[in-house]
Amino acid sequence: MDSDLRIVIAGAGIGGLSAALSLHAAGFTNVVVVEAVPSIQPIGVGLNILPNAVRELTGLGVFDAVSRRAVKTLDFSLYHRCGSLIWREPRGVAAGHRWPQLSVHRGHLQQTLAAAVVHRLGQDSLVTDARVVGFEPRGADRVKVALQHPAAGGSSVHEADVLIGADGLHSTVRAALYPAEGEPCGNGLVMWRGTTWAEPYLSGRSMIVIGDDQQKIVVYPIVPPASSGSPSLINWVTGLPSTALPPGGTNSAERRAHVLRHYSSWAQPWLDIPALISEAVDILEYPMLDRDPLPRWAFGHVVLLGDAAHPMYPVGSNGATQAIVDGRAVAYYLATLDDPGEALAAFEADRRPKMTGVQAANRRMGPEQAIDLVHRRAPGGFTAVEDVISIDELREISRRYAQTGGFTPAQLNAEPTSPYAVGQPLQDSFPQPAESW
């Protein structure tokens, strides 16, 4: 390992920042993360971090900082749109894991990771207003990275020993490696997302999916109540066929009215779904997109990571989860193999087959496929789910997805620390960002 390697990471998302922290933990000090936006703001809504990634955050010494404004998910349930329960399972520690599952605001997670990067690697380690627009080899073991600075204007060139493309679904690093790939793939669904301060429901830490084979809503709390009787910040995501959308763009009020038209009758005795939608501060629209799996991530001293490498439909809580694991894995191989090109190839050989499997599972809608099966067999609803689908079949859908994603208790608990751990476990010791939502 050469601790003086100059490593440039394109993208200060969850994967890029996790990679930077992992590289620091492994002994690399010459690491810079470049991000296109002028400043990192707490944008976005909620996401889930599964126990296999929470294990990595714990090893990086940021678990306490992340979890202080997160919910430790207790259970996960699937409901038919008629209100009948299809499947419920415990999650995190309640399921036997050593580590919890965390439901968290994306902005809180990203800003916490960014604060840790700056504290540990220095202020110059995180450069905003810097978009990677191209790169080319400089000799056998260097990469020339071209940057544009949209807000400030102008451009610059940096040399690196390693370039990690963690710049998301619309990655410019991936586009340079695969110039003929084209636009992301869609499945015909559009997501409408929001967050709402509301009374806790069910266990107070429940993640639920309600729906049929055409439309669904996913709901989970991402900020716990400040005190008993106080509201939680509830994240919700609807999925609708694009054919159900009105033509042309819509403003916030029109988006709200449109979503309410499709979910006005979806109130449950324990959760007022129309109220969640109507009381959201804002409603965001996203098409459900991914890309086809790649035959290769690593090209000499350049590699892809996270959504740049394996973008997947946002079901099953594996997007941010696997980006965090990627970050730890790439640092492990760079630290344990002397040649960076061999290290990046080893990282790919380890992670790419696993992520190809998760991408395929998410195209089948992950654990949510149980709702589709039940609705097709009993579109009018049911009295007892066992009359429609066996408990063994439901259990197998859940087990198979967890096995593919690498987060069964047996997979994780066999190793008390990460297989990608290098160096000593770190402790929380950095200024934490103020909340702004």
C-alpha positions as CSV (number, residue, x, y, z in Angstrom):
1,M,0.0,0.0,0.0
2,D,1.2,3.5,-0.9
3,S,-0.4,5.9,1.6
4,D,0.7,8.8,-0.6
5,L,-1.6,7.8,-3.5
6,R,-3.5,10.8,-4.9
7,I,-7.1,9.7,-5.0
8,V,-9.8,11.8,-6.6
9,I,-13.5,10.9,-6.0
10,A,-16.1,12.3,-8.3
11,G,-19.3,12.9,-6.4
12,A,-20.0,13.8,-2.7
13,G,-23.0,11.6,-2.4
14,I,-23.3,8.8,0.1
15,G,-21.0,6.5,-1.8
16,G,-18.3,9.1,-2.5
17,L,-18.2,10.3,1.0
18,S,-18.2,6.8,2.5
19,A,-15.3,6.0,0.2
20,A,-13.3,9.0,1.4
21,L,-13.9,8.1,5.1
22,S,-12.9,4.5,4.3
23,L,-9.7,5.5,2.6
24,H,-8.8,7.7,5.5
25,A,-9.5,4.9,7.9
26,A,-7.2,2.7,5.8
27,G,-4.3,5.2,6.0
28,F,-4.7,7.2,2.8
29,T,-4.3,11.0,3.4
30,N,-4.2,12.4,-0.1
31,V,-7.9,12.1,-0.9
32,V,-10.1,14.8,-2.5
33,V,-13.8,14.6,-3.2
34,V,-15.1,16.9,-6.0
35,E,-18.8,17.8,-6.2
36,A,-20.6,19.7,-8.9
37,V,-23.0,21.7,-6.7
38,P,-21.8,25.0,-5.1
39,S,-22.5,23.7,-1.6
40,I,-23.8,20.6,0.0
41,Q,-27.4,21.3,1.2
42,P,-29.7,18.9,3.1
43,I,-31.8,18.1,0.1
44,G,-33.8,14.9,-0.6
45,V,-36.1,12.9,1.5
46,G,-35.7,9.6,3.4
47,L,-33.7,6.5,2.9
48,N,-33.0,3.3,4.7
49,I,-29.6,1.9,5.7
50,L,-29.6,-1.9,6.1
51,P,-27.6,-3.6,8.9
52,N,-24.7,-4.5,6.5
53,A,-24.1,-0.8,5.8
54,V,-24.7,0.2,9.4
55,R,-21.9,-2.2,10.4
56,E,-19.7,-0.2,8.0
57,L,-20.8,3.2,9.4
58,T,-20.0,1.8,12.9
59,G,-16.5,0.9,11.9
60,L,-16.0,4.3,10.4
61,G,-17.0,5.9,13.7
62,V,-20.0,7.8,12.5
63,F,-22.8,5.6,13.8
64,D,-23.6,7.8,16.8
65,A,-23.7,11.0,14.8
66,V,-26.0,9.5,12.1
67,S,-28.3,7.7,14.5
68,R,-29.0,10.6,16.8
69,R,-31.4,11.9,14.1
70,A,-32.6,8.6,12.7
71,V,-35.1,6.0,13.5
72,K,-34.0,2.4,14.3
73,T,-36.5,0.5,12.2
74,L,-38.3,-2.2,14.2
75,D,-40.5,-3.9,11.6
76,F,-41.3,-4.1,7.9
77,S,-44.9,-4.9,6.7
78,L,-46.6,-5.4,3.4
79,Y,-50.4,-4.6,3.0
80,H,-52.8,-5.0,0.2
81,R,-54.5,-1.8,-0.7
82,C,-57.7,-3.1,0.9
83,G,-55.9,-2.8,4.2
84,S,-55.3,-6.5,4.9
85,L,-51.8,-7.5,6.2
86,I,-49.8,-9.7,3.8
87,W,-46.5,-10.0,5.6
88,R,-44.7,-8.6,8.6
89,E,-41.1,-9.3,9.7
90,P,-38.8,-7.8,12.3
91,R,-35.9,-5.7,11.2
92,G,-32.5,-4.8,12.5
93,V,-31.7,-5.8,16.1
94,A,-35.3,-7.2,16.5
95,A,-34.5,-9.6,13.6
96,G,-31.3,-10.9,15.3
97,H,-28.8,-8.6,13.7
98,R,-25.9,-7.1,15.7
99,W,-26.6,-3.8,14.0
100,P,-29.9,-1.9,13.5
101,Q,-31.6,-0.8,10.3
102,L,-31.7,3.0,10.2
103,S,-34.3,5.1,8.5
104,V,-32.8,8.6,8.0
105,H,-33.2,11.9,6.1
106,R,-30.7,11.8,3.2
107,G,-29.6,15.3,4.0
108,H,-28.7,14.5,7.5
109,L,-26.7,11.4,6.4
110,Q,-24.9,13.3,3.7
111,Q,-24.0,16.3,5.8
112,T,-22.8,14.1,8.6
113,L,-20.5,12.2,6.3
114,A,-19.3,15.4,4.8
115,A,-18.5,16.9,8.2
116,A,-16.5,13.8,9.1
117,V,-14.6,13.9,5.8
118,V,-13.6,17.6,6.3
119,H,-12.7,17.0,10.0
120,R,-10.5,14.0,9.3
121,L,-9.0,14.8,5.9
122,G,-8.9,18.6,6.0
123,Q,-10.9,21.4,4.5
124,D,-9.3,21.0,1.1
125,S,-10.5,17.4,0.9
126,L,-14.0,18.4,-0.2
127,V,-14.2,20.7,-3.2
128,T,-17.6,21.9,-4.4
129,D,-18.4,23.6,-7.7
130,A,-16.1,21.1,-9.4
131,R,-17.7,18.8,-12.0
132,V,-15.6,16.0,-13.6
133,V,-16.1,16.4,-17.3
134,G,-13.4,14.1,-18.6
135,F,-10.2,12.2,-17.9
136,E,-7.3,10.5,-19.7
137,P,-4.4,8.3,-18.8
138,R,-1.2,10.1,-18.0
139,G,1.4,7.4,-18.5
140,A,0.9,3.9,-17.1
141,D,-0.2,4.8,-13.6
142,R,-1.6,8.3,-13.5
143,V,-4.9,9.9,-14.6
144,K,-5.4,13.5,-15.8
145,V,-8.8,14.6,-14.5
146,A,-10.6,17.6,-16.2
147,L,-12.9,19.7,-14.0
148,Q,-15.4,22.5,-14.8
149,H,-16.5,25.0,-12.2
150,P,-20.0,26.0,-13.1
151,A,-20.6,28.7,-10.5
152,A,-17.2,30.3,-10.5
153,G,-16.6,29.8,-14.2
154,G,-13.5,28.3,-15.8
155,S,-11.9,24.9,-15.6
156,S,-8.9,23.1,-14.1
157,V,-6.9,19.9,-14.4
158,H,-5.8,17.6,-11.7
159,E,-3.5,14.6,-11.8
160,A,-4.4,11.5,-9.7
161,D,-3.2,8.0,-9.1
162,V,-6.8,6.8,-8.9
163,L,-10.1,8.2,-10.0
164,I,-13.2,6.9,-8.4
165,G,-16.5,7.7,-10.3
166,A,-19.1,8.0,-7.6
167,D,-21.1,10.6,-9.4
168,G,-24.5,8.9,-9.5
169,L,-27.1,7.8,-12.0
170,H,-26.0,10.4,-14.6
171,S,-22.3,9.8,-14.0
172,T,-19.9,11.6,-16.3
173,V,-17.2,9.1,-15.5
174,R,-19.4,6.2,-16.6
175,A,-20.4,8.2,-19.7
176,A,-16.8,8.6,-20.6
177,L,-16.2,4.9,-20.2
178,Y,-19.4,3.9,-22.0
179,P,-20.1,6.8,-24.4
180,A,-22.8,4.8,-26.4
181,E,-24.9,3.8,-23.4
182,G,-27.5,6.5,-23.6
183,E,-30.1,7.5,-21.1
184,P,-31.2,5.5,-18.0
185,C,-33.9,2.8,-18.3
186,G,-37.4,3.3,-16.9
187,N,-40.0,0.9,-15.9
188,G,-43.0,3.1,-16.6
189,L,-43.5,4.2,-13.0
190,V,-43.2,7.7,-11.6
191,M,-42.5,8.3,-7.9
192,W,-44.0,11.2,-5.9
193,R,-42.1,11.7,-2.6
194,G,-42.6,13.9,0.4
195,T,-42.0,14.2,4.2
196,T,-44.7,15.2,6.7
197,W,-44.6,15.8,10.5
198,A,-47.3,13.5,11.8
199,E,-48.4,11.3,14.7
200,P,-46.4,8.0,15.0
201,Y,-48.2,4.9,13.7
202,L,-48.2,1.2,14.6
203,S,-44.9,0.5,16.5
204,G,-43.7,4.1,15.9
205,R,-40.7,2.6,14.1
206,S,-42.6,0.7,11.3
207,M,-41.8,0.7,7.6
208,I,-44.8,-0.3,5.5
209,V,-45.7,-0.8,1.9
210,I,-49.4,-0.7,0.8
211,G,-50.7,-1.3,-2.7
212,D,-51.5,-3.5,-5.6
213,D,-49.8,-4.4,-8.8
214,Q,-50.3,-0.9,-10.3
215,Q,-49.7,1.6,-7.5
216,K,-48.1,1.6,-4.0
217,I,-47.1,3.8,-1.2
218,V,-44.1,3.3,1.0
219,V,-44.1,5.0,4.5
220,Y,-41.6,5.1,7.3
221,P,-40.5,7.6,10.0
222,I,-37.1,9.1,9.6
223,V,-36.8,11.5,12.6
224,P,-38.1,10.2,16.0
225,P,-40.4,12.3,18.2
226,A,-38.7,14.9,20.3
227,S,-40.7,13.7,23.3
228,S,-43.7,11.5,24.1
229,G,-46.7,12.7,22.2
230,S,-44.7,14.7,19.7
231,P,-44.9,14.0,15.9
232,S,-42.3,12.1,13.9
233,L,-41.0,13.2,10.5
234,I,-42.7,10.6,8.2
235,N,-41.2,9.8,4.8
236,W,-43.6,8.6,2.1
237,V,-43.1,7.5,-1.5
238,T,-45.9,6.8,-4.0
239,G,-45.5,4.8,-7.2
240,L,-47.8,5.3,-10.1
241,P,-47.8,4.3,-13.8
242,S,-46.6,7.2,-16.0
243,T,-49.8,6.9,-18.0
244,A,-51.7,8.1,-14.9
245,L,-49.8,11.4,-14.9
246,P,-51.3,14.7,-16.4
247,P,-49.6,16.0,-19.5
248,G,-46.8,18.5,-19.1
249,G,-45.1,19.9,-16.0
250,T,-46.9,20.6,-12.8
251,N,-46.3,23.0,-9.9
252,S,-46.3,21.9,-6.2
253,A,-50.0,22.4,-5.7
254,E,-50.9,20.6,-8.9
255,R,-48.6,17.7,-7.9
256,R,-50.3,17.5,-4.5
257,A,-53.8,17.5,-6.0
258,H,-52.8,14.9,-8.5
259,V,-51.4,12.5,-6.0
260,L,-54.4,13.0,-3.7
261,R,-56.7,12.0,-6.5
262,H,-55.0,8.6,-6.6
263,Y,-54.7,8.0,-2.9
264,S,-57.8,9.8,-1.4
265,S,-59.4,6.5,-0.4
266,W,-56.3,4.9,1.1
267,A,-56.7,6.0,4.7
268,Q,-56.1,3.1,7.2
269,P,-57.4,3.0,10.8
270,W,-53.9,3.5,12.0
271,L,-52.6,5.9,9.3
272,D,-54.2,8.8,7.4
273,I,-52.5,8.5,4.1
274,P,-54.4,11.4,2.4
275,A,-53.4,13.7,5.3
276,L,-49.8,12.7,4.9
277,I,-49.9,13.8,1.3
278,S,-51.9,17.0,1.8
279,E,-49.8,18.2,4.8
280,A,-46.4,17.6,3.2
281,V,-44.2,20.7,2.8
282,D,-43.4,19.9,-0.8
283,I,-43.8,17.0,-3.1
284,L,-41.0,15.9,-5.4
285,E,-41.4,13.9,-8.6
286,Y,-38.9,11.3,-9.9
287,P,-39.2,8.7,-12.6
288,M,-38.2,5.2,-11.5
289,L,-34.9,4.6,-13.3
290,D,-31.9,2.3,-13.4
291,R,-29.3,1.2,-15.9
292,D,-28.4,-2.2,-17.3
293,P,-25.7,-4.0,-15.5
294,L,-22.2,-3.3,-16.8
295,P,-19.7,-6.0,-17.9
296,R,-16.9,-4.0,-16.3
297,W,-16.4,-1.3,-13.7
298,A,-12.6,-1.0,-13.5
299,F,-10.4,0.4,-16.3
300,G,-6.8,0.7,-15.2
301,H,-6.7,3.3,-12.4
302,V,-10.3,4.4,-12.9
303,V,-13.3,2.6,-11.3
304,L,-17.0,3.2,-10.8
305,L,-18.8,2.9,-7.5
306,G,-22.4,3.2,-6.1
307,D,-25.1,4.4,-8.4
308,A,-22.5,5.2,-11.1
309,A,-21.6,1.5,-11.2
310,H,-24.9,-0.2,-10.3
311,P,-28.0,2.1,-10.3
312,M,-31.0,0.2,-9.2
313,Y,-34.7,0.8,-8.7
314,P,-35.3,2.3,-5.2
315,V,-37.0,-0.7,-3.7
316,G,-35.6,-2.9,-0.9
317,S,-33.4,-0.2,0.7
318,N,-30.3,-1.2,-1.2
319,G,-29.2,1.9,-3.0
320,A,-27.4,3.9,-0.3
321,T,-26.7,0.7,1.6
322,Q,-24.6,-0.8,-1.2
323,A,-22.9,2.5,-2.0
324,I,-21.6,2.5,1.6
325,V,-20.4,-1.0,1.4
326,D,-18.7,-0.2,-2.0
327,G,-16.8,2.6,-0.3
328,R,-15.4,0.3,2.4
329,A,-14.6,-2.4,-0.2
330,V,-12.7,-0.2,-2.6
331,A,-10.6,1.2,0.3
332,Y,-9.9,-2.3,1.5
333,Y,-8.5,-3.5,-1.8
334,L,-6.4,-0.3,-2.3
335,A,-4.9,-0.8,1.1
336,T,-4.2,-4.5,0.9
337,L,-2.9,-4.7,-2.7
338,D,0.2,-2.8,-3.8
339,D,-0.8,-2.1,-7.4
340,P,-3.8,0.2,-7.7
341,G,-4.9,-1.3,-11.0
342,E,-5.0,-4.8,-9.4
343,A,-6.8,-3.4,-6.4
344,L,-9.6,-1.9,-8.5
345,A,-9.9,-5.1,-10.5
346,A,-10.2,-7.1,-7.2
347,F,-12.8,-4.6,-6.0
348,E,-14.8,-5.2,-9.1
349,A,-14.4,-8.9,-9.0
350,D,-15.8,-8.9,-5.5
351,R,-18.7,-6.4,-5.8
352,R,-19.9,-6.5,-9.4
353,P,-21.5,-10.0,-9.4
354,K,-23.3,-9.3,-6.1
355,M,-24.6,-5.9,-7.3
356,T,-25.7,-7.4,-10.7
357,G,-27.9,-9.8,-8.6
358,V,-29.4,-6.9,-6.6
359,Q,-30.1,-4.9,-9.7
360,A,-32.0,-7.9,-11.2
361,A,-33.9,-8.5,-7.9
362,N,-34.9,-4.8,-7.8
363,R,-36.3,-5.0,-11.3
364,R,-38.5,-7.7,-10.0
365,M,-39.5,-5.2,-7.3
366,G,-37.6,-6.9,-4.5
367,P,-39.8,-7.9,-1.5
368,E,-42.7,-5.8,-2.8
369,Q,-43.3,-8.5,-5.4
370,A,-45.3,-10.3,-2.7
371,I,-48.0,-7.5,-3.0
372,D,-48.1,-8.0,-6.8
373,L,-48.6,-11.7,-6.4
374,V,-51.3,-11.4,-3.8
375,H,-53.2,-8.8,-5.8
376,R,-53.1,-10.9,-9.0
377,R,-54.5,-13.9,-7.1
378,A,-57.1,-11.9,-5.1
379,P,-57.6,-8.4,-6.6
380,G,-60.7,-7.8,-4.5
381,G,-58.9,-8.5,-1.2
382,F,-58.9,-11.4,1.1
383,T,-59.9,-12.5,4.7
384,A,-56.8,-14.7,5.4
385,V,-53.6,-14.2,3.5
386,E,-53.0,-18.0,3.7
387,D,-55.9,-18.5,1.4
388,V,-54.0,-16.6,-1.3
389,I,-50.3,-17.3,-0.7
390,S,-48.5,-19.6,1.7
391,I,-46.5,-18.3,4.6
392,D,-43.6,-20.4,3.3
393,E,-43.8,-18.6,-0.1
394,L,-43.8,-15.2,1.6
395,R,-40.9,-16.2,3.8
396,E,-38.9,-17.4,0.8
397,I,-39.4,-14.1,-1.1
398,S,-38.1,-12.2,2.0
399,R,-35.2,-14.6,2.6
400,R,-34.1,-14.7,-1.0
401,Y,-34.0,-10.9,-1.3
402,A,-32.0,-10.5,2.0
403,Q,-29.6,-13.2,0.8
404,T,-29.0,-11.4,-2.5
405,G,-28.5,-8.1,-0.7
406,G,-26.1,-9.6,1.9
407,F,-28.1,-8.6,5.0
408,T,-29.3,-11.8,6.6
409,P,-28.4,-12.2,10.3
410,A,-26.4,-15.3,9.5
411,Q,-24.3,-13.5,6.8
412,L,-23.6,-10.5,9.0
413,N,-23.3,-12.0,12.5
414,A,-20.7,-14.5,11.5
415,E,-18.2,-11.6,11.4
416,P,-18.3,-9.2,14.3
417,T,-16.5,-6.5,12.2
418,S,-16.6,-5.7,8.5
419,P,-14.6,-8.0,6.2
420,Y,-13.4,-4.7,4.6
421,A,-12.1,-3.3,7.9
422,V,-8.5,-1.9,7.7
423,G,-6.8,-0.3,10.7
424,Q,-8.4,0.4,14.0
425,P,-12.1,1.2,14.5
426,L,-12.7,5.0,14.7
427,Q,-14.7,7.0,17.2
428,D,-17.0,9.9,16.7
429,S,-14.9,13.0,17.0
430,F,-16.1,15.7,14.6
431,P,-18.3,18.8,14.7
432,Q,-21.8,17.7,13.6
433,P,-24.0,19.8,11.3
434,A,-27.0,21.7,12.5
435,E,-30.4,20.4,11.5
436,S,-32.3,22.4,8.9
437,W,-35.6,20.7,8.4
